[in-house]
Amino acid sequence: MTPKDPTAGWVVAVMVAAEEEPTPLRRYFAVGRPDQQRAEWAAVDAATALGRVAASPVAGNEPVEAVAALPGSLMKRMGLADGAIRPLGEKLPRRWMIAGK
């Protein structure tokens, strides 16, 4: 991030196991909070609606991980409001990560 366009949010990956899934899958969330730890906790809160959050690493992936910082300009372009949480699915959200560079 640049001083002109500081971090305003995060893309966070959370390992979640739904009832029909034998092992947790990585799910991605866009979180409109500048503080990384608060963004991670907000993503965990959102993920609990989908299933059980993993308590330990799965296949080398941490249960909760901030994957990319989001500058304010990208959040505005993608329509993510401050404090909002948007589920992005199971695939790596490259559009959210590339657009910020």
SEFIZA-3560 file (N, C-alpha, C; in Angstrom, 3 decimals):
REM SEFIZA-3560
<numar><xx>0.836</xx><yy>-1.168</yy><zz>0.000</zz><atom>N</atom></numar>
<numar><xx>0.000</xx><yy>0.000</yy><zz>0.000</zz><atom>CA</atom></numar>
<numar><xx>0.888</xx><yy>1.242</yy><zz>0.000</zz><atom>C</atom></numar>
<numar><xx>0.365</xx><yy>2.286</yy><zz>-0.533</zz><atom>N</atom></numar>
<numar><xx>1.108</xx><yy>3.530</yy><zz>-0.584</zz><atom>CA</atom></numar>
<numar><xx>0.533</xx><yy>4.490</yy><zz>0.456</zz><atom>C</atom></numar>
<numar><xx>1.314</xx><yy>5.493</yy><zz>0.853</zz><atom>N</atom></numar>
<numar><xx>0.771</xx><yy>6.464</yy><zz>1.808</zz><atom>CA</atom></numar>
<numar><xx>-0.486</xx><yy>7.154</yy><zz>1.280</zz><atom>C</atom></numar>
<numar><xx>-0.573</xx><yy>7.309</yy><zz>-0.062</zz><atom>N</atom></numar>
<numar><xx>-1.757</xx><yy>7.942</yy><zz>-0.647</zz><atom>CA</atom></numar>
<numar><xx>-2.985</xx><yy>7.029</yy><zz>-0.576</zz><atom>C</atom></numar>
<numar><xx>-2.753</xx><yy>5.728</yy><zz>-0.605</zz><atom>N</atom></numar>
<numar><xx>-3.859</xx><yy>4.765</yy><zz>-0.630</zz><atom>CA</atom></numar>
<numar><xx>-3.593</xx><yy>3.658</yy><zz>0.401</zz><atom>C</atom></numar>
<numar><xx>-3.789</xx><yy>3.966</yy><zz>1.693</zz><atom>N</atom></numar>
<numar><xx>-3.457</xx><yy>3.000</yy><zz>2.738</zz><atom>CA</atom></numar>
<numar><xx>-4.416</xx><yy>1.800</yy><zz>2.763</zz><atom>C</atom></numar>
<numar><xx>-4.001</xx><yy>0.787</yy><zz>3.495</zz><atom>N</atom></numar>
<numar><xx>-4.823</xx><yy>-0.411</yy><zz>3.655</zz><atom>CA</atom></numar>
<numar><xx>-6.145</xx><yy>-0.048</yy><zz>4.311</zz><atom>C</atom></numar>
<numar><xx>-7.243</xx><yy>-0.470</yy><zz>3.694</zz><atom>N</atom></numar>
<numar><xx>-8.574</xx><yy>-0.199</yy><zz>4.233</zz><atom>CA</atom></numar>
<numar><xx>-9.326</xx><yy>-1.488</yy><zz>4.521</zz><atom>C</atom></numar>
<numar><xx>-8.783</xx><yy>-2.623</yy><zz>4.067</zz><atom>N</atom></numar>
<numar><xx>-9.456</xx><yy>-3.907</yy><zz>4.280</zz><atom>CA</atom></numar>
<numar><xx>-8.529</xx><yy>-5.050</yy><zz>3.933</zz><atom>C</atom></numar>
<numar><xx>-9.047</xx><yy>-6.274</yy><zz>4.031</zz><atom>N</atom></numar>
<numar><xx>-8.243</xx><yy>-7.476</yy><zz>3.817</zz><atom>CA</atom></numar>
<numar><xx>-9.042</xx><yy>-8.553</yy><zz>3.115</zz><atom>C</atom></numar>
<numar><xx>-8.352</xx><yy>-9.377</yy><zz>2.330</zz><atom>N</atom></numar>
<numar><xx>-8.905</xx><yy>-10.638</yy><zz>1.855</zz><atom>CA</atom></numar>
<numar><xx>-8.395</xx><yy>-11.668</yy><zz>2.851</zz><atom>C</atom></numar>
<numar><xx>-9.325</xx><yy>-12.399</yy><zz>3.480</zz><atom>N</atom></numar>
<numar><xx>-8.979</xx><yy>-13.358</yy><zz>4.519</zz><atom>CA</atom></numar>
<numar><xx>-9.450</xx><yy>-14.748</yy><zz>4.111</zz><atom>C</atom></numar>
<numar><xx>-8.572</xx><yy>-15.744</yy><zz>4.284</zz><atom>N</atom></numar>
<numar><xx>-8.915</xx><yy>-17.140</yy><zz>4.019</zz><atom>CA</atom></numar>
<numar><xx>-9.201</xx><yy>-17.834</yy><zz>5.347</zz><atom>C</atom></numar>
<numar><xx>-10.298</xx><yy>-18.587</yy><zz>5.403</zz><atom>N</atom></numar>
<numar><xx>-10.683</xx><yy>-19.325</yy><zz>6.611</zz><atom>CA</atom></numar>
<numar><xx>-10.964</xx><yy>-20.770</yy><zz>6.207</zz><atom>C</atom></numar>
<numar><xx>-10.386</xx><yy>-21.718</yy><zz>6.943</zz><atom>N</atom></numar>
<numar><xx>-10.632</xx><yy>-23.147</yy><zz>6.704</zz><atom>CA</atom></numar>
<numar><xx>-11.940</xx><yy>-23.526</yy><zz>7.400</zz><atom>C</atom></numar>
<numar><xx>-12.945</xx><yy>-23.929</yy><zz>6.593</zz><atom>N</atom></numar>
<numar><xx>-14.283</xx><yy>-24.229</yy><zz>7.112</zz><atom>CA</atom></numar>
<numar><xx>-14.724</xx><yy>-25.611</yy><zz>6.638</zz><atom>C</atom></numar>
<numar><xx>-15.288</xx><yy>-26.396</yy><zz>7.558</zz><atom>N</atom></numar>
<numar><xx>-15.844</xx><yy>-27.709</yy><zz>7.216</zz><atom>CA</atom></numar>
<numar><xx>-17.353</xx><yy>-27.659</yy><zz>7.369</zz><atom>C</atom></numar>
<numar><xx>-18.064</xx><yy>-27.746</yy><zz>6.268</zz><atom>N</atom></numar>
<numar><xx>-19.525</xx><yy>-27.824</yy><zz>6.305</zz><atom>CA</atom></numar>
<numar><xx>-19.914</xx><yy>-29.267</yy><zz>6.624</zz><atom>C</atom></numar>
<numar><xx>-21.164</xx><yy>-29.501</yy><zz>6.951</zz><atom>N</atom></numar>
<numar><xx>-21.624</xx><yy>-30.841</yy><zz>7.335</zz><atom>CA</atom></numar>
<numar><xx>-21.332</xx><yy>-31.894</yy><zz>6.275</zz><atom>C</atom></numar>
<numar><xx>-21.504</xx><yy>-31.551</yy><zz>5.002</zz><atom>N</atom></numar>
<numar><xx>-21.326</xx><yy>-32.535</yy><zz>3.930</zz><atom>CA</atom></numar>
<numar><xx>-19.873</xx><yy>-32.710</yy><zz>3.503</zz><atom>C</atom></numar>
<numar><xx>-18.943</xx><yy>-31.932</yy><zz>4.069</zz><atom>N</atom></numar>
<numar><xx>-17.539</xx><yy>-32.010</yy><zz>3.694</zz><atom>CA</atom></numar>
<numar><xx>-16.733</xx><yy>-32.760</yy><zz>4.753</zz><atom>C</atom></numar>
<numar><xx>-15.952</xx><yy>-33.760</yy><zz>4.353</zz><atom>N</atom></numar>
<numar><xx>-15.172</xx><yy>-34.511</yy><zz>5.332</zz><atom>CA</atom></numar>
<numar><xx>-13.990</xx><yy>-33.723</yy><zz>5.902</zz><atom>C</atom></numar>
<numar><xx>-13.405</xx><yy>-32.846</yy><zz>5.103</zz><atom>N</atom></numar>
<numar><xx>-12.289</xx><yy>-32.016</yy><zz>5.573</zz><atom>CA</atom></numar>
<numar><xx>-12.594</xx><yy>-30.546</yy><zz>5.297</zz><atom>C</atom></numar>
<numar><xx>-12.000</xx><yy>-29.663</yy><zz>6.076</zz><atom>N</atom></numar>
<numar><xx>-12.239</xx><yy>-28.230</yy><zz>5.864</zz><atom>CA</atom></numar>
<numar><xx>-11.711</xx><yy>-27.756</yy><zz>4.507</zz><atom>C</atom></numar>
<numar><xx>-12.427</xx><yy>-26.826</yy><zz>3.911</zz><atom>N</atom></numar>
<numar><xx>-12.013</xx><yy>-26.188</yy><zz>2.660</zz><atom>CA</atom></numar>
<numar><xx>-11.698</xx><yy>-24.725</yy><zz>2.952</zz><atom>C</atom></numar>
<numar><xx>-10.797</xx><yy>-24.172</yy><zz>2.161</zz><atom>N</atom></numar>
<numar><xx>-10.438</xx><yy>-22.765</yy><zz>2.320</zz><atom>CA</atom></numar>
<numar><xx>-11.506</xx><yy>-21.903</yy><zz>1.665</zz><atom>C</atom></numar>
<numar><xx>-12.082</xx><yy>-21.010</yy><zz>2.449</zz><atom>N</atom></numar>
<numar><xx>-13.090</xx><yy>-20.062</yy><zz>1.939</zz><atom>CA</atom></numar>
<numar><xx>-12.523</xx><yy>-18.651</yy><zz>2.111</zz><atom>C</atom></numar>
<numar><xx>-12.821</xx><yy>-17.803</yy><zz>1.161</zz><atom>N</atom></numar>
<numar><xx>-12.263</xx><yy>-16.455</yy><zz>1.159</zz><atom>CA</atom></numar>
<numar><xx>-13.346</xx><yy>-15.425</yy><zz>1.465</zz><atom>C</atom></numar>
<numar><xx>-12.927</xx><yy>-14.375</yy><zz>2.176</zz><atom>N</atom></numar>
<numar><xx>-13.823</xx><yy>-13.278</yy><zz>2.541</zz><atom>CA</atom></numar>
<numar><xx>-13.102</xx><yy>-11.957</yy><zz>2.302</zz><atom>C</atom></numar>
<numar><xx>-13.830</xx><yy>-10.965</yy><zz>1.785</zz><atom>N</atom></numar>
<numar><xx>-13.331</xx><yy>-9.599</yy><zz>1.711</zz><atom>CA</atom></numar>
<numar><xx>-13.895</xx><yy>-8.885</yy><zz>2.931</zz><atom>C</atom></numar>
<numar><xx>-13.014</xx><yy>-8.283</yy><zz>3.712</zz><atom>N</atom></numar>
<numar><xx>-13.432</xx><yy>-7.645</yy><zz>4.960</zz><atom>CA</atom></numar>
<numar><xx>-12.991</xx><yy>-6.184</yy><zz>4.936</zz><atom>C</atom></numar>
<numar><xx>-13.937</xx><yy>-5.282</yy><zz>5.116</zz><atom>N</atom></numar>
<numar><xx>-13.666</xx><yy>-3.848</yy><zz>5.092</zz><atom>CA</atom></numar>
<numar><xx>-13.238</xx><yy>-3.306</yy><zz>6.433</zz><atom>C</atom></numar>
<numar><xx>-12.143</xx><yy>-3.832</yy><zz>6.977</zz><atom>N</atom></numar>
<numar><xx>-11.566</xx><yy>-3.344</yy><zz>8.233</zz><atom>CA</atom></numar>
<numar><xx>-10.063</xx><yy>-3.192</yy><zz>8.041</zz><atom>C</atom></numar>
<numar><xx>-9.499</xx><yy>-2.032</yy><zz>8.372</zz><atom>N</atom></numar>
<numar><xx>-8.074</xx><yy>-1.815</yy><zz>8.143</zz><atom>CA</atom></numar>
<numar><xx>-7.163</xx><yy>-2.616</yy><zz>9.077</zz><atom>C</atom></numar>
<numar><xx>-7.613</xx><yy>-2.932</yy><zz>10.271</zz><atom>N</atom></numar>
<numar><xx>-6.806</xx><yy>-3.686</yy><zz>11.226</zz><atom>CA</atom></numar>
<numar><xx>-6.847</xx><yy>-5.177</yy><zz>10.866</zz><atom>C</atom></numar>
<numar><xx>-5.673</xx><yy>-5.769</yy><zz>10.638</zz><atom>N</atom></numar>
<numar><xx>-5.608</xx><yy>-7.154</yy><zz>10.166</zz><atom>CA</atom></numar>
<numar><xx>-6.247</xx><yy>-8.139</yy><zz>11.141</zz><atom>C</atom></numar>
<numar><xx>-5.956</xx><yy>-8.029</yy><zz>12.429</zz><atom>N</atom></numar>
<numar><xx>-6.504</xx><yy>-8.978</yy><zz>13.389</zz><atom>CA</atom></numar>
<numar><xx>-8.025</xx><yy>-8.859</yy><zz>13.499</zz><atom>C</atom></numar>
<numar><xx>-8.539</xx><yy>-7.654</yy><zz>13.475</zz><atom>N</atom></numar>
<numar><xx>-10.000</xx><yy>-7.474</yy><zz>13.526</zz><atom>CA</atom></numar>
<numar><xx>-10.655</xx><yy>-8.020</yy><zz>12.259</zz><atom>C</atom></numar>
<numar><xx>-9.986</xx><yy>-7.848</yy><zz>11.130</zz><atom>N</atom></numar>
<numar><xx>-10.510</xx><yy>-8.391</yy><zz>9.874</zz><atom>CA</atom></numar>
<numar><xx>-10.541</xx><yy>-9.917</yy><zz>9.920</zz><atom>C</atom></numar>
<numar><xx>-9.494</xx><yy>-10.518</yy><zz>10.471</zz><atom>N</atom></numar>
<numar><xx>-9.462</xx><yy>-11.980</yy><zz>10.581</zz><atom>CA</atom></numar>
<numar><xx>-10.576</xx><yy>-12.487</yy><zz>11.487</zz><atom>C</atom></numar>
<numar><xx>-10.791</xx><yy>-11.839</yy><zz>12.631</zz><atom>N</atom></numar>
<numar><xx>-11.868</xx><yy>-12.262</yy><zz>13.532</zz><atom>CA</atom></numar>
<numar><xx>-13.241</xx><yy>-12.072</yy><zz>12.879</zz><atom>C</atom></numar>
<numar><xx>-13.415</xx><yy>-10.986</yy><zz>12.151</zz><atom>N</atom></numar>
<numar><xx>-14.690</xx><yy>-10.758</yy><zz>11.464</zz><atom>CA</atom></numar>
<numar><xx>-14.946</xx><yy>-11.853</yy><zz>10.429</zz><atom>C</atom></numar>
<numar><xx>-13.892</xx><yy>-12.276</yy><zz>9.720</zz><atom>N</atom></numar>
<numar><xx>-14.034</xx><yy>-13.352</yy><zz>8.732</zz><atom>CA</atom></numar>
<numar><xx>-14.385</xx><yy>-14.675</yy><zz>9.419</zz><atom>C</atom></numar>
<numar><xx>-13.780</xx><yy>-14.940</yy><zz>10.570</zz><atom>N</atom></numar>
<numar><xx>-14.109</xx><yy>-16.159</yy><zz>11.323</zz><atom>CA</atom></numar>
<numar><xx>-15.576</xx><yy>-16.128</yy><zz>11.744</zz><atom>C</atom></numar>
<numar><xx>-16.044</xx><yy>-14.985</yy><zz>12.228</zz><atom>N</atom></numar>
<numar><xx>-17.453</xx><yy>-14.858</yy><zz>12.614</zz><atom>CA</atom></numar>
<numar><xx>-18.373</xx><yy>-15.165</yy><zz>11.431</zz><atom>C</atom></numar>
<numar><xx>-18.028</xx><yy>-14.645</yy><zz>10.250</zz><atom>N</atom></numar>
<numar><xx>-18.839</xx><yy>-14.899</yy><zz>9.058</zz><atom>CA</atom></numar>
<numar><xx>-18.756</xx><yy>-16.361</yy><zz>8.636</zz><atom>C</atom></numar>
<numar><xx>-17.592</xx><yy>-16.962</yy><zz>8.801</zz><atom>N</atom></numar>
<numar><xx>-17.391</xx><yy>-18.353</yy><zz>8.389</zz><atom>CA</atom></numar>
<numar><xx>-18.167</xx><yy>-19.341</yy><zz>9.258</zz><atom>C</atom></numar>
<numar><xx>-18.416</xx><yy>-18.989</yy><zz>10.510</zz><atom>N</atom></numar>
<numar><xx>-19.150</xx><yy>-19.903</yy><zz>11.394</zz><atom>CA</atom></numar>
<numar><xx>-20.573</xx><yy>-20.154</yy><zz>10.885</zz><atom>C</atom></numar>
<numar><xx>-21.097</xx><yy>-19.260</yy><zz>10.084</zz><atom>N</atom></numar>
<numar><xx>-22.429</xx><yy>-19.475</yy><zz>9.496</zz><atom>CA</atom></numar>
<numar><xx>-22.385</xx><yy>-20.567</yy><zz>8.425</zz><atom>C</atom></numar>
<numar><xx>-21.186</xx><yy>-20.840</yy><zz>7.884</zz><atom>N</atom></numar>
<numar><xx>-21.040</xx><yy>-21.848</yy><zz>6.833</zz><atom>CA</atom></numar>
<numar><xx>-20.722</xx><yy>-23.235</yy><zz>7.384</zz><atom>C</atom></numar>
<numar><xx>-20.141</xx><yy>-23.279</yy><zz>8.576</zz><atom>N</atom></numar>
<numar><xx>-19.767</xx><yy>-24.568</yy><zz>9.161</zz><atom>CA</atom></numar>
<numar><xx>-18.761</xx><yy>-24.394</yy><zz>10.278</zz><atom>C</atom></numar>
<numar><xx>-18.070</xx><yy>-25.482</yy><zz>10.593</zz><atom>N</atom></numar>
<numar><xx>-17.098</xx><yy>-25.498</yy><zz>11.686</zz><atom>CA</atom></numar>
<numar><xx>-15.753</xx><yy>-24.988</yy><zz>11.177</zz><atom>C</atom></numar>
<numar><xx>-15.176</xx><yy>-24.027</yy><zz>11.884</zz><atom>N</atom></numar>
<numar><xx>-13.862</xx><yy>-23.474</yy><zz>11.522</zz><atom>CA</atom></numar>
<numar><xx>-12.784</xx><yy>-24.406</yy><zz>12.075</zz><atom>C</atom></numar>
<numar><xx>-11.788</xx><yy>-24.713</yy><zz>11.257</zz><atom>N</atom></numar>
<numar><xx>-10.694</xx><yy>-25.599</yy><zz>11.673</zz><atom>CA</atom></numar>
<numar><xx>-9.941</xx><yy>-24.990</yy><zz>12.851</zz><atom>C</atom></numar>
<numar><xx>-9.500</xx><yy>-25.850</yy><zz>13.776</zz><atom>N</atom></numar>
<numar><xx>-8.782</xx><yy>-25.399</yy><zz>14.959</zz><atom>CA</atom></numar>
<numar><xx>-7.266</xx><yy>-25.493</yy><zz>14.788</zz><atom>C</atom></numar>
<numar><xx>-6.813</xx><yy>-26.200</yy><zz>13.761</zz><atom>N</atom></numar>
<numar><xx>-5.377</xx><yy>-26.356</yy><zz>13.527</zz><atom>CA</atom></numar>
<numar><xx>-5.135</xx><yy>-26.379</yy><zz>12.018</zz><atom>C</atom></numar>
<numar><xx>-3.873</xx><yy>-26.260</yy><zz>11.591</zz><atom>N</atom></numar>
<numar><xx>-3.580</xx><yy>-26.255</yy><zz>10.150</zz><atom>CA</atom></numar>
<numar><xx>-4.077</xx><yy>-27.508</yy><zz>9.435</zz><atom>C</atom></numar>
<numar><xx>-4.520</xx><yy>-27.314</yy><zz>8.192</zz><atom>N</atom></numar>
<numar><xx>-5.008</xx><yy>-28.419</yy><zz>7.359</zz><atom>CA</atom></numar>
<numar><xx>-4.200</xx><yy>-28.398</yy><zz>6.066</zz><atom>C</atom></numar>
<numar><xx>-3.518</xx><yy>-29.488</yy><zz>5.784</zz><atom>N</atom></numar>
<numar><xx>-2.711</xx><yy>-29.623</yy><zz>4.561</zz><atom>CA</atom></numar>
<numar><xx>-1.746</xx><yy>-28.449</yy><zz>4.380</zz><atom>C</atom></numar>
<numar><xx>-1.177</xx><yy>-27.996</yy><zz>5.483</zz><atom>N</atom></numar>
<numar><xx>-0.203</xx><yy>-26.910</yy><zz>5.425</zz><atom>CA</atom></numar>
<numar><xx>-0.793</xx><yy>-25.518</yy><zz>5.397</zz><atom>C</atom></numar>
<numar><xx>-2.114</xx><yy>-25.395</yy><zz>5.430</zz><atom>N</atom></numar>
<numar><xx>-2.774</xx><yy>-24.090</yy><zz>5.425</zz><atom>CA</atom></numar>
<numar><xx>-3.233</xx><yy>-23.733</yy><zz>6.831</zz><atom>C</atom></numar>
<numar><xx>-2.927</xx><yy>-22.507</yy><zz>7.254</zz><atom>N</atom></numar>
<numar><xx>-3.384</xx><yy>-22.040</yy><zz>8.557</zz><atom>CA</atom></numar>
<numar><xx>-4.911</xx><yy>-21.939</yy><zz>8.560</zz><atom>C</atom></numar>
<numar><xx>-5.555</xx><yy>-22.102</yy><zz>9.722</zz><atom>N</atom></numar>
<numar><xx>-7.017</xx><yy>-22.016</yy><zz>9.784</zz><atom>CA</atom></numar>
<numar><xx>-7.552</xx><yy>-20.642</yy><zz>9.363</zz><atom>C</atom></numar>
<numar><xx>-6.814</xx><yy>-19.595</yy><zz>9.719</zz><atom>N</atom></numar>
<numar><xx>-7.214</xx><yy>-18.227</yy><zz>9.364</zz><atom>CA</atom></numar>
<numar><xx>-5.958</xx><yy>-17.497</yy><zz>8.899</zz><atom>C</atom></numar>
<numar><xx>-6.057</xx><yy>-16.861</yy><zz>7.736</zz><atom>N</atom></numar>
<numar><xx>-4.882</xx><yy>-16.180</yy><zz>7.193</zz><atom>CA</atom></numar>
<numar><xx>-5.299</xx><yy>-14.976</yy><zz>6.360</zz><atom>C</atom></numar>
<numar><xx>-4.724</xx><yy>-13.820</yy><zz>6.681</zz><atom>N</atom></numar>
<numar><xx>-4.931</xx><yy>-12.635</yy><zz>5.849</zz><atom>CA</atom></numar>
<numar><xx>-4.083</xx><yy>-12.820</yy><zz>4.590</zz><atom>C</atom></numar>
<numar><xx>-4.727</xx><yy>-12.900</yy><zz>3.450</zz><atom>N</atom></numar>
<numar><xx>-4.051</xx><yy>-13.228</yy><zz>2.198</zz><atom>CA</atom></numar>
<numar><xx>-3.556</xx><yy>-11.978</yy><zz>1.474</zz><atom>C</atom></numar>
<numar><xx>-4.333</xx><yy>-10.916</yy><zz>1.493</zz><atom>N</atom></numar>
<numar><xx>-3.951</xx><yy>-9.698</yy><zz>0.772</zz><atom>CA</atom></numar>
<numar><xx>-4.578</xx><yy>-8.472</yy><zz>1.424</zz><atom>C</atom></numar>
<numar><xx>-3.813</xx><yy>-7.401</yy><zz>1.452</zz><atom>N</atom></numar>
<numar><xx>-4.332</xx><yy>-6.118</yy><zz>1.922</zz><atom>CA</atom></numar>
<numar><xx>-5.107</xx><yy>-5.456</yy><zz>0.785</zz><atom>C</atom></numar>
<numar><xx>-6.160</xx><yy>-4.747</yy><zz>1.139</zz><atom>N</atom></numar>
<numar><xx>-6.981</xx><yy>-4.045</yy><zz>0.147</zz><atom>CA</atom></numar>
<numar><xx>-6.863</xx><yy>-2.546</yy><zz>0.348</zz><atom>C</atom></numar>
<numar><xx>-6.387</xx><yy>-1.813</yy><zz>-0.659</zz><atom>N</atom></numar>
<numar><xx>-6.369</xx><yy>-0.353</yy><zz>-0.544</zz><atom>CA</atom></numar>
<numar><xx>-7.794</xx><yy>0.203</yy><zz>-0.646</zz><atom>C</atom></numar>
<numar><xx>-7.972</xx><yy>1.391</yy><zz>-0.105</zz><atom>N</atom></numar>
<numar><xx>-9.288</xx><yy>2.023</yy><zz>-0.125</zz><atom>CA</atom></numar>
<numar><xx>-9.863</xx><yy>2.195</yy><zz>-1.516</zz><atom>C</atom></numar>
<numar><xx>-8.998</xx><yy>2.502</yy><zz>-2.488</zz><atom>N</atom></numar>
<numar><xx>-9.481</xx><yy>2.699</yy><zz>-3.859</zz><atom>CA</atom></numar>
<numar><xx>-10.059</xx><yy>1.405</yy><zz>-4.437</zz><atom>C</atom></numar>
<numar><xx>-9.431</xx><yy>0.268</yy><zz>-4.117</zz><atom>N</atom></numar>
<numar><xx>-9.940</xx><yy>-1.021</yy><zz>-4.599</zz><atom>CA</atom></numar>
<numar><xx>-11.264</xx><yy>-1.357</yy><zz>-3.925</zz><atom>C</atom></numar>
<numar><xx>-11.351</xx><yy>-1.114</yy><zz>-2.621</zz><atom>N</atom></numar>
<numar><xx>-12.609</xx><yy>-1.381</yy><zz>-1.914</zz><atom>CA</atom></numar>
<numar><xx>-13.748</xx><yy>-0.568</yy><zz>-2.532</zz><atom>C</atom></numar>
<numar><xx>-13.473</xx><yy>0.678</yy><zz>-2.826</zz><atom>N</atom></numar>
<numar><xx>-14.501</xx><yy>1.530</yy><zz>-3.434</zz><atom>CA</atom></numar>
<numar><xx>-14.892</xx><yy>1.003</yy><zz>-4.808</zz><atom>C</atom></numar>
<numar><xx>-13.898</xx><yy>0.624</yy><zz>-5.618</zz><atom>N</atom></numar>
<numar><xx>-14.159</xx><yy>0.118</yy><zz>-6.965</zz><atom>CA</atom></numar>
<numar><xx>-14.959</xx><yy>-1.189</yy><zz>-6.922</zz><atom>C</atom></numar>
<numar><xx>-14.693</xx><yy>-2.032</yy><zz>-5.920</zz><atom>N</atom></numar>
<numar><xx>-15.371</xx><yy>-3.321</yy><zz>-5.811</zz><atom>CA</atom></numar>
<numar><xx>-16.684</xx><yy>-3.233</yy><zz>-5.020</zz><atom>C</atom></numar>
<numar><xx>-16.994</xx><yy>-2.063</yy><zz>-4.482</zz><atom>N</atom></numar>
<numar><xx>-18.255</xx><yy>-1.875</yy><zz>-3.777</zz><atom>CA</atom></numar>
<numar><xx>-18.283</xx><yy>-2.456</yy><zz>-2.379</zz><atom>C</atom></numar>
<numar><xx>-17.133</xx><yy>-2.526</yy><zz>-1.718</zz><atom>N</atom></numar>
<numar><xx>-17.065</xx><yy>-3.038</yy><zz>-0.347</zz><atom>CA</atom></numar>
<numar><xx>-17.007</xx><yy>-1.858</yy><zz>0.617</zz><atom>C</atom></numar>
<numar><xx>-18.034</xx><yy>-1.739</yy><zz>1.450</zz><atom>N</atom></numar>
<numar><xx>-18.113</xx><yy>-0.628</yy><zz>2.395</zz><atom>CA</atom></numar>
<numar><xx>-17.237</xx><yy>-0.889</yy><zz>3.621</zz><atom>C</atom></numar>
<numar><xx>-16.888</xx><yy>0.173</yy><zz>4.332</zz><atom>N</atom></numar>
<numar><xx>-16.139</xx><yy>0.023</yy><zz>5.580</zz><atom>CA</atom></numar>
<numar><xx>-16.941</xx><yy>-0.842</yy><zz>6.544</zz><atom>C</atom></numar>
<numar><xx>-16.273</xx><yy>-1.825</yy><zz>7.136</zz><atom>N</atom></numar>
<numar><xx>-16.920</xx><yy>-2.704</yy><zz>8.102</zz><atom>CA</atom></numar>
<numar><xx>-17.700</xx><yy>-3.854</yy><zz>7.492</zz><atom>C</atom></numar>
<numar><xx>-17.856</xx><yy>-3.871</yy><zz>6.175</zz><atom>N</atom></numar>
<numar><xx>-18.630</xx><yy>-4.928</yy><zz>5.511</zz><atom>CA</atom></numar>
<numar><xx>-17.797</xx><yy>-6.198</yy><zz>5.351</zz><atom>C</atom></numar>
<numar><xx>-18.497</xx><yy>-7.329</yy><zz>5.279</zz><atom>N</atom></numar>
<numar><xx>-17.850</xx><yy>-8.625</yy><zz>5.051</zz><atom>CA</atom></numar>
<numar><xx>-18.553</xx><yy>-9.269</yy><zz>3.866</zz><atom>C</atom></numar>
<numar><xx>-17.773</xx><yy>-9.636</yy><zz>2.853</zz><atom>N</atom></numar>
<numar><xx>-18.352</xx><yy>-10.256</yy><zz>1.661</zz><atom>CA</atom></numar>
<numar><xx>-17.720</xx><yy>-11.633</yy><zz>1.432</zz><atom>C</atom></numar>
<numar><xx>-18.535</xx><yy>-12.704</yy><zz>1.447</zz><atom>N</atom></numar>
<numar><xx>-17.978</xx><yy>-14.019</yy><zz>1.124</zz><atom>CA</atom></numar>
<numar><xx>-17.599</xx><yy>-14.069</yy><zz>-0.355</zz><atom>C</atom></numar>
<numar><xx>-16.402</xx><yy>-14.596</yy><zz>-0.644</zz><atom>N</atom></numar>
<numar><xx>-15.907</xx><yy>-14.646</yy><zz>-2.018</zz><atom>CA</atom></numar>
<numar><xx>-15.843</xx><yy>-16.064</yy><zz>-2.581</zz><atom>C</atom></numar>
<numar><xx>-16.154</xx><yy>-17.073</yy><zz>-1.770</zz><atom>N</atom></numar>
<numar><xx>-16.184</xx><yy>-18.443</yy><zz>-2.268</zz><atom>CA</atom></numar>
<numar><xx>-14.922</xx><yy>-19.227</yy><zz>-1.959</zz><atom>C</atom></numar>
<numar><xx>-14.783</xx><yy>-20.359</yy><zz>-2.656</zz><atom>N</atom></numar>
<numar><xx>-13.691</xx><yy>-21.293</yy><zz>-2.396</zz><atom>CA</atom></numar>
<numar><xx>-12.475</xx><yy>-21.093</yy><zz>-3.299</zz><atom>C</atom></numar>
<numar><xx>-12.647</xx><yy>-20.420</yy><zz>-4.405</zz><atom>N</atom></numar>
<numar><xx>-11.527</xx><yy>-20.203</yy><zz>-5.325</zz><atom>CA</atom></numar>
<numar><xx>-10.786</xx><yy>-18.931</yy><zz>-4.946</zz><atom>C</atom></numar>
<numar><xx>-9.462</xx><yy>-18.944</yy><zz>-5.192</zz><atom>N</atom></numar>
<numar><xx>-8.644</xx><yy>-17.781</yy><zz>-4.894</zz><atom>CA</atom></numar>
<numar><xx>-9.215</xx><yy>-16.566</yy><zz>-5.635</zz><atom>C</atom></numar>
<numar><xx>-9.584</xx><yy>-15.504</yy><zz>-4.905</zz><atom>N</atom></numar>
<numar><xx>-10.209</xx><yy>-14.334</yy><zz>-5.546</zz><atom>CA</atom></numar>
<numar><xx>-9.179</xx><yy>-13.426</yy><zz>-6.208</zz><atom>C</atom></numar>
<numar><xx>-8.631</xx><yy>-13.896</yy><zz>-7.325</zz><atom>N</atom></numar>
<numar><xx>-7.558</xx><yy>-13.164</yy><zz>-8.006</zz><atom>CA</atom></numar>
<numar><xx>-7.982</xx><yy>-11.748</yy><zz>-8.403</zz><atom>C</atom></numar>
<numar><xx>-9.222</xx><yy>-11.584</yy><zz>-8.768</zz><atom>N</atom></numar>
<numar><xx>-9.701</xx><yy>-10.262</yy><zz>-9.190</zz><atom>CA</atom></numar>
<numar><xx>-9.512</xx><yy>-9.241</yy><zz>-8.063</zz><atom>C</atom></numar>
<numar><xx>-9.723</xx><yy>-9.689</yy><zz>-6.829</zz><atom>N</atom></numar>
<numar><xx>-9.566</xx><yy>-8.790</yy><zz>-5.681</zz><atom>CA</atom></numar>
<numar><xx>-8.087</xx><yy>-8.509</yy><zz>-5.402</zz><atom>C</atom></numar>
<numar><xx>-7.243</xx><yy>-9.452</yy><zz>-5.718</zz><atom>N</atom></numar>
<numar><xx>-5.826</xx><yy>-9.325</yy><zz>-5.384</zz><atom>CA</atom></numar>
<numar><xx>-5.043</xx><yy>-8.622</yy><zz>-6.494</zz><atom>C</atom></numar>
<numar><xx>-5.350</xx><yy>-8.902</yy><zz>-7.738</zz><atom>N</atom></numar>
<numar><xx>-4.638</xx><yy>-8.302</yy><zz>-8.869</zz><atom>CA</atom></numar>
<numar><xx>-5.053</xx><yy>-6.844</yy><zz>-9.049</zz><atom>C</atom></numar>
<numar><xx>-6.320</xx><yy>-6.555</yy><zz>-8.856</zz><atom>N</atom></numar>
<numar><xx>-6.834</xx><yy>-5.203</yy><zz>-9.090</zz><atom>CA</atom></numar>
<numar><xx>-6.187</xx><yy>-4.170</yy><zz>-8.181</zz><atom>C</atom></numar>
<numar><xx>-5.676</xx><yy>-4.593</yy><zz>-7.028</zz><atom>N</atom></numar>
<numar><xx>-5.077</xx><yy>-3.657</yy><zz>-6.101</zz><atom>CA</atom></numar>
<numar><xx>-3.628</xx><yy>-3.319</yy><zz>-6.421</zz><atom>C</atom></numar>
<numar><xx>-3.029</xx><yy>-4.003</yy><zz>-7.384</zz><atom>N</atom></numar>
<numar><xx>-1.600</xx><yy>-3.784</yy><zz>-7.681</zz><atom>CA</atom></numar>
<numar><xx>-1.398</xx><yy>-2.760</yy><zz>-8.766</zz><atom>C</atom></numar>
//
